[in-house]
Amino acid sequence: MPKMKCFLYRLDKSYIMAGLEGALLTPCIGWPCQNNGKCLPVYEVNDYKCICKGFKGKKLRRRYDFLIHFYTGHTLHDSVIIGDMQPELLMLSRWLRPVAQSNGQWILCWRASLHGWAVATFHSLCDNKRPTVTIVKDTNNNIFGGYTSVSWGENEGKSEKLVVTPTMRKAITNLAKNFICQFFLESSDTWKNDPKAFLFSLKNPTNNPTKLLQIDSSSSYSVRDNSRRGPSFGYGHEKGCIDLRISDRANNKDSCKSHECLGSIYTVPSGKRGDPFLTGDKHFAASEIEAFYETIR
């Protein structure tokens, strides 16, 4: 068995084995400690410690002789999308209150700009964790997302081939242009019922922040779970569109695009099926995506 040697880079814990070099993202990436606090990664629990002489508190702001501050993960308040937007943060917290645990807290499991945009990364970090809330910011600064109480990556639910109508096939062909998203046409999906699931819009072109409940909470198509897709919600057979779909590498406009098509499973304020309420356009590119899961304090 080859001998493994571990050492630290400035931002990474790295290893050399059999002449190959690799790196693991450190919890200290982004330098979370303020006031010249020293960040010490705790890789075993994906956490970090802040050491700062003369300060204390989460941001190491208040005076104190000497403190080692232990911070467990990034919470919803640390969101790079809404963490500094108090009205939106309070609004989402209020919408989550009916389904959240009284002693729960939301912990980051995936941030696309930090961990990578590949959906395989999302699944490796967030599968089998529940409940989750996903927050998306598109390139036009619209902010929206969805909540589900069921796990991503668990093979429970209704599995079937995606039904591709002639209209849908034509739309995909037009979308592809210089490439074919063949996996979209052939991939198998697992659809799950979740009466607690909902979508939401915090910022949209009509300036109408709204919580979007399901039209029928008994639907078998509340959540779409696919290893080749990010978090996705809803599906209408008769129209062949998904209420909210996050594609692989959703920041890439040349990929098989993420889209919205409300009104199949989730409500749309106008009552018009397919109305692009979330973004103003059926297709969108993301500038950031975060997924949080709830854990007990």
Steps between C-alpha positions, in 0.01 A plus 500: 500500500651840403607727783290814535656828609277788609587867525328840494481761225392855580140424407495125459568176678683300236646158461760320292454132432681292242632816342155658455404827662150614595324746726198514728317829556569639843228635731724808528458592134393862475677587829187506724679639810505878532723747691812304401364183656689185407287229341582140592321237287341200673472263205353208691170686546531746209530789744744764618622689807574870522786601730538867576665671794292780648166429328205267533169423328412351164681776308762543776382854567470535880798527734613195689834376630522189283237294324477200276163538328352181364255558218291214365453542127353786298137578588221666305613832646836446328340462158690696235167552321272630776720515812539878466140555388303522822146528351554200271667296775212568740246422230652162417536420870130574545404275208715220641361532854198267452725214383813569707594346834475732800858405595630462145754700303582514130853391406660552159567181306569649154598839364565488127762777496688332787468127436452497122210519257482132402178335622709196595654722766156606622394137533824396672452771764122513543358154424330323791471823698156636576316724501673740261442850369662609174557867418580616145613839376494542123707733286221761512504502883172315539500287817287187532513136603323211662459298819451125536478272800609193303860405429684541173670184379271248670334258259157537647215619286367451150769418244424526133633610167447868428201542268620699198221656295558615138481862615753433774737321261481792257574746781800297614630481142472879464666548835789267423596651162866396491468208738247240609398457862441132442512413866197726556296294257610165637563549872284328759351711775377428848194703584400542862193619682567758768192683633729743684701607193463852366672748270564864580600826337678769700588730210330487160426732205155591641632584849256255653673273757287188531493153651376258233311202643403185312173492310444146623716389794419134427681515165764237432710766323584746779875446463712375212813311605755430228875444541558705184298795628514740788202550732184505288131523580173401330402356163197519274451212254259689276744787445826312549661770712646509849398779738862567602800316358863563593732368232855373523742797510207737518727805461590390148266653244616251239388199705162331495336797669327523833141604463175587673153392392266571790140387516536124459547404866571837664281809492578802285359840608361589158321166475651458153688174462856550380508866604871577575424662835832418667740647244301660219627240253449127464874432504754649735867483597594507867762725657484312832322201653499391864342197665449475876380207709336513840664346803413502868702737718 
